[in-house]
C-alpha cells in the first residue's frame, strides 16, 4: 500500500505527462498495464510511474577481457580518446529491455 505522499507523486507525474501503469493490489508478482486515464481506485489497484529503460554506452575492448560502461555517449568517446587500451567498438549504445514491454 502506498503512502499518501507516494500516491500524490504518481498522480502528479500523470498530470505532468508521464505514463502511468496499474496492477491489482495484493498480488505478489504484479503484472503492470498501461492506463491512459486512471480512475485512481487505490483500494483495488496500485499505480506507478512507468519505468524508463536504462541506457548505457560501452567501449568494447579488442581483447574482450574488459569493457567499460558510461552514462553518456560523450563520456564514452572522451574515454576512448584518452585511453591507451585498444578498443574494438566505441560508444555502443545498450538499452535495458523491460519485462512489461
N, CA and C of each residue as an Amber inpcrd file, in Angstrom:
protein
   303
   0.8470000  -1.1790000   0.0000000   0.0000000   0.0000000   0.0000000
   0.8900000   1.2400000   0.0000000   0.5940000   2.1450000  -0.8900000
   1.3720000   3.3720000  -0.9920000   0.9330000   4.3720000   0.0670000
   1.8860000   5.1970000   0.4860000   1.5640000   6.2900000   1.3980000
   0.8590000   7.3920000   0.6020000   0.2690000   8.3270000   1.3090000
  -0.3870000   9.4490000   0.6390000   0.6100000  10.2050000  -0.2260000
   1.8100000  10.4180000   0.2850000   2.8480000  11.1190000  -0.4900000
   3.1830000  10.3690000  -1.7780000   3.3110000   9.0380000  -1.6970000
   3.6140000   8.2390000  -2.8870000   2.4760000   8.3180000  -3.9040000
   1.2440000   8.3050000  -3.4190000   0.0930000   8.4320000  -4.3210000
   0.1020000   9.7820000  -5.0260000   0.4030000  10.8300000  -4.2760000
   0.4650000  12.1750000  -4.8550000   1.5540000  12.2320000  -5.9200000
   2.7050000  11.6220000  -5.6590000   3.7990000  11.6180000  -6.6320000
   3.3760000  10.9680000  -7.9510000   2.6580000   9.8460000  -7.8720000
   2.1900000   9.1630000  -9.0810000   1.1660000  10.0310000  -9.8110000
   0.2200000  10.5890000  -9.0740000  -0.8090000  11.4090000  -9.7100000
  -0.2210000  12.6830000 -10.3080000   0.7530000  13.2820000  -9.6250000
   1.3970000  14.4920000 -10.1480000   2.1930000  14.1650000 -11.4090000
   2.8540000  13.0290000 -11.4130000   3.5970000  12.6110000 -12.6050000
   2.6410000  12.4460000 -13.7920000   1.4670000  11.8670000 -13.5440000
   0.4630000  11.7250000 -14.6050000   0.0450000  13.1020000 -15.1180000
  -0.2090000  14.0250000 -14.2090000  -0.5870000  15.3990000 -14.6000000
   0.5180000  16.0630000 -15.4130000   1.7640000  15.6890000 -15.1370000
   2.9120000  16.2730000 -15.8370000   3.2120000  15.5660000 -17.1650000
   2.3760000  14.5840000 -17.5290000   2.5310000  13.9250000 -18.8210000
   3.2590000  12.5960000 -18.8060000   3.6410000  12.1150000 -17.6220000
   4.3100000  10.8080000 -17.5240000   3.2940000   9.6900000 -17.7710000
   3.7940000   8.5570000 -18.2710000   2.9470000   7.3780000 -18.4230000
   2.7910000   6.7020000 -17.0700000   1.5700000   6.2410000 -16.7930000
   1.2540000   5.5750000 -15.5260000   0.7560000   4.1680000 -15.8310000
   1.0720000   3.2350000 -14.9390000   0.6180000   1.8580000 -15.0550000
  -0.1480000   1.4630000 -13.7960000  -1.0050000   0.4410000 -13.9340000
  -1.7370000  -0.0690000 -12.7790000  -1.5940000  -1.5790000 -12.6920000
  -1.7890000  -2.0810000 -11.4860000  -1.7970000  -3.5160000 -11.2290000
  -2.7250000  -3.7760000 -10.0600000  -3.1610000  -5.0060000  -9.9030000
  -4.0820000  -5.3560000  -8.8180000  -3.3590000  -5.3470000  -7.4800000
  -3.9890000  -4.7720000  -6.4800000  -3.4300000  -4.7430000  -5.1170000
  -3.3310000  -6.1560000  -4.5640000  -2.3120000  -6.3980000  -3.7910000
  -2.1760000  -7.6650000  -3.0900000  -1.5000000  -8.7600000  -3.8830000
  -1.2170000  -8.5560000  -5.1490000  -0.5370000  -9.5830000  -5.9370000
   0.9420000  -9.5820000  -5.6060000   1.5170000 -10.7600000  -5.4590000
   2.9440000 -10.8380000  -5.1530000   3.8000000 -10.6170000  -6.4030000
   3.2770000 -10.9700000  -7.5630000   4.0080000 -10.7850000  -8.8210000
   3.1210000  -9.9600000  -9.7590000   3.0300000  -8.6740000  -9.4770000
   2.1170000  -7.7860000 -10.1850000   2.4470000  -7.6990000 -11.6690000
   1.4190000  -7.8220000 -12.4870000   1.5420000  -7.5770000 -13.9220000
   1.0580000  -6.1480000 -14.1500000   1.9730000  -5.2840000 -14.5670000
   1.6540000  -3.8760000 -14.7490000   1.1370000  -3.6390000 -16.1590000
   0.0880000  -2.8140000 -16.2540000  -0.5030000  -2.4810000 -17.5420000
  -0.6060000  -0.9600000 -17.6550000  -0.4240000  -0.4660000 -18.8710000
  -0.5640000   0.9640000 -19.1010000  -2.0040000   1.3820000 -18.8860000
  -2.2080000   2.5620000 -18.3480000  -3.5490000   3.0910000 -18.1330000
  -3.5740000   4.5430000 -18.6200000  -4.2910000   4.7990000 -19.7420000
  -4.2960000   6.1460000 -20.3110000  -5.0920000   7.1570000 -19.4790000
  -6.1410000   6.6960000 -18.8040000  -6.9820000   7.5810000 -17.9900000
  -7.3050000   6.9150000 -16.6610000  -6.3930000   6.9760000 -15.7100000
  -6.6160000   6.2720000 -14.4360000  -7.7980000   6.8470000 -13.6570000
  -8.5180000   5.9510000 -12.9680000  -9.6250000   6.4010000 -12.1130000
  -9.2030000   6.5070000 -10.6520000  -7.9520000   6.2000000 -10.3670000
  -7.3510000   6.3150000  -9.0340000  -8.1340000   5.5520000  -7.9700000
  -8.4360000   4.2910000  -8.2910000  -9.0760000   3.3840000  -7.3400000
  -7.9800000   2.6820000  -6.5460000  -7.5050000   3.3460000  -5.4970000
  -6.3760000   2.8370000  -4.7190000  -6.7640000   1.6580000  -3.8230000
  -8.0520000   1.3600000  -3.7060000  -8.4930000   0.2320000  -2.8850000
  -8.2110000  -1.0820000  -3.6170000  -8.5580000  -1.1410000  -4.9020000
  -8.4100000  -2.3760000  -5.6720000  -7.1380000  -2.4280000  -6.5150000
  -6.5640000  -1.2650000  -6.8090000  -5.4230000  -1.2070000  -7.7210000
  -4.2650000  -0.4330000  -7.0940000  -3.0780000  -0.7420000  -7.5790000
  -1.9020000   0.0420000  -7.2600000  -1.4810000   0.7250000  -8.5530000
  -0.8780000   1.8820000  -8.4490000  -0.4370000   2.6400000  -9.6090000
   1.0290000   2.9890000  -9.4470000   1.7170000   3.1190000 -10.5720000
   3.1170000   3.5200000 -10.5410000   3.4300000   4.3180000 -11.8010000
   4.5150000   5.0660000 -11.7290000   5.0220000   5.7390000 -12.9120000
   5.7160000   4.6620000 -13.7470000   5.4210000   4.6310000 -15.0350000
   6.0090000   3.6100000 -15.9070000   7.5330000   3.7680000 -15.9000000
   8.2550000   2.6910000 -15.5950000   9.7180000   2.7760000 -15.5670000
  10.2850000   3.0870000 -16.9520000  11.3610000   3.8280000 -16.9540000
  12.0640000   4.1270000 -18.1960000  13.2780000   3.2000000 -18.2790000
  13.5590000   2.6740000 -19.4800000  14.7110000   1.7810000 -19.5980000
  16.0140000   2.5370000 -19.3550000  16.9570000   1.8710000 -18.7210000
  18.2810000   2.4520000 -18.5030000  19.0650000   2.3700000 -19.8060000
  19.8840000   3.3870000 -20.0490000  20.7190000   3.4380000 -21.2410000
  22.1700000   3.5920000 -20.7960000  23.0350000   2.7720000 -21.3550000
  24.4700000   2.9240000 -21.1020000  25.2030000   2.9010000 -22.4440000
  26.3980000   3.4490000 -22.4260000  27.2820000   3.4530000 -23.5920000
  28.5160000   2.6520000 -23.2230000  28.9280000   1.7340000 -24.0910000
  30.0190000   0.8200000 -23.7710000  31.1200000   0.9300000 -24.8200000
  32.3500000   0.9800000 -24.3270000  33.5220000   0.8330000 -25.1840000
  33.9760000  -0.6130000 -25.0430000  33.9430000  -1.3420000 -26.1440000
  34.2790000  -2.7590000 -26.1190000  35.7530000  -2.9630000 -26.4580000
  36.4360000  -3.6470000 -25.6010000  37.8720000  -3.9010000 -25.7510000
  38.1290000  -4.9220000 -26.8620000  39.2400000  -4.7600000 -27.5590000
  39.6210000  -5.7340000 -28.5950000  39.9460000  -7.0880000 -27.9840000
  40.4710000  -7.0810000 -26.7690000  40.8510000  -8.3430000 -26.1370000
  39.6600000  -9.0620000 -25.5110000  38.5190000  -8.4280000 -25.4510000
  37.2970000  -8.9980000 -24.8600000  37.4040000  -9.2550000 -23.3660000
  38.5170000  -8.8800000 -22.7610000  38.6580000  -9.0700000 -21.3260000
  37.9870000  -7.9500000 -20.5400000  37.9350000  -6.7740000 -21.1260000
  37.3700000  -5.6310000 -20.4190000  36.4890000  -4.8140000 -21.3580000
  35.3670000  -4.4070000 -20.8370000  34.5240000  -3.4220000 -21.4990000
  34.1940000  -2.3850000 -20.4460000  34.0100000  -1.1630000 -20.8920000
  33.7880000  -0.0710000 -19.9590000  32.4650000   0.6030000 -20.2770000
  31.6440000   0.8000000 -19.2510000  30.3210000   1.4040000 -19.4250000
  30.3310000   2.8520000 -18.9590000  29.5670000   3.6820000 -19.6730000
  29.4750000   5.1160000 -19.3780000  28.0120000   5.5490000 -19.4430000
  27.7250000   6.6620000 -18.7860000  26.3560000   7.1720000 -18.7380000
  25.9690000   7.9990000 -19.9530000  26.9470000   8.3820000 -20.7680000
  26.6270000   9.1740000 -21.9530000  27.5670000   8.8080000 -23.0930000
  27.1300000   9.0890000 -24.3030000  27.9580000   8.8430000 -25.4730000
  29.2100000   9.7150000 -25.4250000  29.0620000  10.9630000 -25.0130000
  30.2140000  11.8630000 -24.9140000  31.2740000  11.3190000 -23.9630000
  30.8410000  10.8090000 -22.8090000  31.7930000  10.2430000 -21.8410000
  32.5460000   9.0500000 -22.4460000  31.8200000   8.2060000 -23.1830000
  32.4520000   7.0320000 -23.7980000  33.4740000   7.4540000 -24.8510000
  33.1050000   8.4370000 -25.6640000  34.0270000   8.8980000 -26.7150000
  35.2530000   9.5960000 -26.0990000  35.0490000  10.3690000 -25.0580000
  36.1660000  11.0400000 -24.3910000  37.1210000  10.0060000 -23.7810000
  36.5510000   8.9850000 -23.1510000  37.3740000   7.9370000 -22.5350000
  38.1920000   7.2060000 -23.5920000  37.6090000   6.9880000 -24.7670000
  38.3420000   6.3230000 -25.8440000  39.5220000   7.1770000 -26.3050000
  39.2990000   8.4740000 -26.4300000  40.3620000   9.3780000 -26.8870000
  41.5320000   9.4280000 -25.9080000  41.2300000   9.2720000 -24.6290000
  42.2950000   9.3790000 -23.6200000  42.8120000   8.0140000 -23.1430000
  42.3470000   6.9450000 -23.7760000  42.7320000   5.5990000 -23.3450000
  43.9160000   5.0770000 -24.1600000  44.7510000   4.2940000 -23.4990000
  45.8560000   3.6370000 -24.2050000  45.4780000   2.2000000 -24.5840000
  44.2930000   1.7520000 -24.1490000  43.8300000   0.3960000 -24.4310000
  43.2570000   0.3250000 -25.8560000  43.5110000  -0.7700000 -26.5870000
  42.9140000  -0.9210000 -27.9190000  41.4090000  -1.2190000 -27.7970000
  40.6100000  -0.3810000 -28.4150000  39.1560000  -0.5080000 -28.3380000
  38.6200000  -1.0020000 -29.6840000  37.7860000  -2.0230000 -29.6600000
  37.2080000  -2.5770000 -30.8860000  36.0330000  -1.7370000 -31.3740000
  35.1500000  -1.3750000 -30.4510000  33.9920000  -0.5500000 -30.8100000
  33.8180000   0.5120000 -29.7370000  33.5550000   1.7210000 -30.1750000
  33.4350000   2.8630000 -29.2670000  31.9770000   3.3080000 -29.1930000
  31.5430000   3.6090000 -27.9870000  30.2220000   4.1920000 -27.7410000
  29.0870000   3.3550000 -28.3360000  29.0620000   2.0800000 -27.9590000
  27.9680000   1.2030000 -28.3600000  26.8250000   1.4270000 -27.3700000
  25.6590000   1.7380000 -27.8830000  24.5060000   2.0640000 -27.0300000
  23.7510000   0.7900000 -26.6600000  23.5350000   0.6040000 -25.3550000
  22.7400000  -0.5030000 -24.8410000  21.5340000   0.0660000 -24.1120000
  20.3600000  -0.4840000 -24.4180000  19.1150000  -0.0470000 -23.7800000
  18.5110000  -1.2390000 -23.0600000  18.1780000  -1.0370000 -21.7980000
  17.5800000  -2.0970000 -20.9750000  16.2460000  -2.5440000 -21.5680000
  16.0260000  -3.8400000 -21.6260000  14.7380000  -4.3890000 -22.0470000
  13.8940000  -4.6080000 -20.7810000  12.7630000  -3.9300000 -20.7000000
  11.8820000  -4.0650000 -19.5460000  10.9110000  -5.2140000 -19.7680000
  10.5910000  -5.9430000 -18.6960000   9.7170000  -7.1090000 -18.7910000
   8.3150000  -6.7850000 -19.2720000   7.8250000  -5.5860000 -18.9680000
   6.4300000  -5.2700000 -19.2710000   6.2360000  -4.6410000 -20.6410000
   7.2430000  -4.6550000 -21.4750000   7.1200000  -4.0600000 -22.8220000
   6.6070000  -5.0950000 -23.8000000
